[in-house]
Every structure is written in structure tokens, then in C-alpha cells.
């Protein structure tokens, strides 16, 4: 059974997150674990209260907070909504779900244009 080793890796990663600010990702479907391991890991981690969905047309993703603060379960899907990658992410917030700098810069441009149009009509 590999579950205890993975849970220890998660525990160590949580300590590194707090002490060093280091994030950590475990690619669940890339390592040899049994269904029994999966169930044991999910049982120990428990369920949190937050679910984040990124509704991309190419690769949608869903993150679920676990009952252990700082630990997220991520599932990446293909275009047919079939899971292609599963992760355990030790982080304060999944980076891919956060606003990216390029997107914020584009949003500044959009908002400036919209505000300019409103002010023009006043």
C-alpha cells in the first residue's frame, strides 16, 4: 500500500509550504497506486468546502479543496470531458485558477475602453 508514503509526502509538502513558501504537485495518475490507495488518501484528506471550475473549451479543470487546508485535488479533462490528469496540489490556491498577469493586463485595456465609452456619452 502506497497511501501512507503519499500522505507523508503531502505532510512534508505542507510543512515546506508554511516554512519556505514552496508549493508541490503530485501527479496521481502518473504514479503506481491502487484504487485502495486512492480511497485511503481521499478518506484521510477529507472534503473541504470549495470547488473551483475552469470552463475552458480545450482543457477544463476542476479543483476541490480537501479537508486539509492547503491541499487541493485537481482533475484536468479533455475536450470530451474525460479525465486526463489528476493531481494533488499543496498550495494556498491553485495557480492555474488564479488570474494570470497577461489576462489582468488585457482586462485593464478592456475596462479602460469601456470607461472611455461611458464617459464619452456623459
C-alpha positions as CSV (number, residue, x, y, z in Angstrom):
1,X,0.0,0.0,0.0
2,X,1.5,3.4,-1.1
3,X,-1.1,5.6,0.6
4,X,1.0,6.2,3.8
5,X,4.0,7.3,1.7
6,X,2.0,9.7,-0.3
7,X,0.3,11.1,2.8
8,X,3.8,11.6,4.3
9,X,4.9,13.4,1.1
10,X,1.8,15.7,1.4
11,X,2.6,16.3,5.1
12,X,6.2,17.3,4.2
13,X,5.0,19.5,1.4
14,X,2.6,21.3,3.7
15,X,5.4,22.0,6.1
16,X,7.5,23.3,3.2
17,X,4.6,25.5,2.1
18,X,4.4,27.1,5.5
19,X,8.1,27.3,6.3
20,X,9.5,28.1,2.8
21,X,6.6,29.1,0.7
22,X,7.2,26.1,-1.6
23,X,4.3,24.6,-3.5
24,X,4.2,20.9,-4.5
25,X,2.2,18.9,-7.0
26,X,1.8,15.1,-7.1
27,X,0.6,13.7,-10.4
28,X,-1.7,10.9,-9.1
29,X,-2.4,9.1,-12.4
30,X,1.4,9.1,-13.2
31,X,2.4,7.0,-10.2
32,X,1.5,3.4,-9.4
33,X,-1.2,3.4,-6.9
34,X,-4.1,1.1,-6.4
35,X,-7.8,2.1,-6.1
36,X,-7.5,1.1,-2.5
37,X,-4.6,3.7,-2.1
38,X,-6.8,6.4,-3.8
39,X,-9.7,5.7,-1.5
40,X,-7.5,5.7,1.6
41,X,-5.8,9.0,0.6
42,X,-9.1,10.7,-0.1
43,X,-10.6,9.4,3.1
44,X,-7.7,10.8,5.2
45,X,-7.7,14.2,3.3
46,X,-11.4,14.5,3.6
47,X,-13.6,17.1,1.8
48,X,-13.4,20.8,2.0
49,X,-16.0,23.5,1.2
50,X,-14.6,25.0,-2.1
51,X,-14.8,23.8,-5.6
52,X,-13.2,25.7,-8.5
53,X,-14.1,25.1,-12.1
54,X,-12.3,26.5,-15.1
55,X,-14.7,26.0,-18.0
56,X,-12.1,26.1,-20.8
57,X,-13.3,24.8,-24.2
58,X,-10.0,23.0,-24.7
59,X,-9.0,21.6,-21.3
60,X,-11.5,22.2,-18.5
61,X,-10.2,21.7,-14.9
62,X,-11.8,21.2,-11.6
63,X,-10.1,21.7,-8.2
64,X,-11.7,20.6,-4.9
65,X,-10.4,21.7,-1.6
66,X,-9.7,18.8,0.8
67,X,-10.4,18.9,4.5
68,X,-6.7,19.6,5.0
69,X,-6.2,23.3,4.3
70,X,-3.6,23.9,1.6
71,X,-4.3,20.6,-0.1
72,X,-6.3,20.6,-3.4
73,X,-7.4,17.7,-5.7
74,X,-7.2,18.7,-9.3
75,X,-8.8,16.9,-12.3
76,X,-7.9,18.0,-15.8
77,X,-10.3,16.9,-18.6
78,X,-10.0,16.6,-22.4
79,X,-12.5,18.1,-24.8
80,X,-14.8,15.2,-24.3
81,X,-14.8,15.8,-20.5
82,X,-12.8,12.6,-19.8
83,X,-10.2,12.9,-17.0
84,X,-6.7,13.0,-18.4
85,X,-4.7,14.2,-15.4
86,X,-5.3,14.0,-11.7
87,X,-3.2,16.0,-9.2
88,X,-2.8,16.7,-5.5
89,X,-1.7,20.2,-5.2
90,X,-0.2,21.6,-2.0
91,X,-0.7,25.3,-2.3
92,X,-2.7,28.2,-0.8
93,X,-4.7,28.4,-4.1
94,X,-4.3,26.5,-7.4
95,X,-2.0,28.7,-9.6
96,X,-3.8,27.9,-12.8
97,X,-7.1,29.1,-11.3
98,X,-5.7,32.4,-10.3
99,X,-5.8,35.4,-12.6
100,X,-2.7,35.5,-14.8
101,X,-0.8,38.7,-15.3
102,X,-1.4,38.7,-19.1
103,X,-5.1,38.3,-18.5
104,X,-5.1,41.2,-16.0
105,X,-3.3,43.4,-18.4
106,X,-5.9,42.6,-21.1
107,X,-8.7,43.3,-18.6
108,X,-7.2,46.7,-17.8
109,X,-7.3,47.6,-21.5
110,X,-10.9,46.4,-21.8
111,X,-12.0,48.3,-18.8
112,X,-10.3,51.5,-19.9
113,X,-12.1,51.2,-23.3
114,X,-15.5,50.6,-21.6
115,X,-15.0,53.5,-19.2
116,X,-13.9,55.8,-22.0
117,X,-17.1,54.9,-23.9
118,X,-19.3,55.7,-20.9
119,X,-17.5,59.0,-20.2
120,X,-17.9,60.0,-23.9
121,X,-21.6,59.7,-23.6
122,X,-21.9,61.9,-20.5
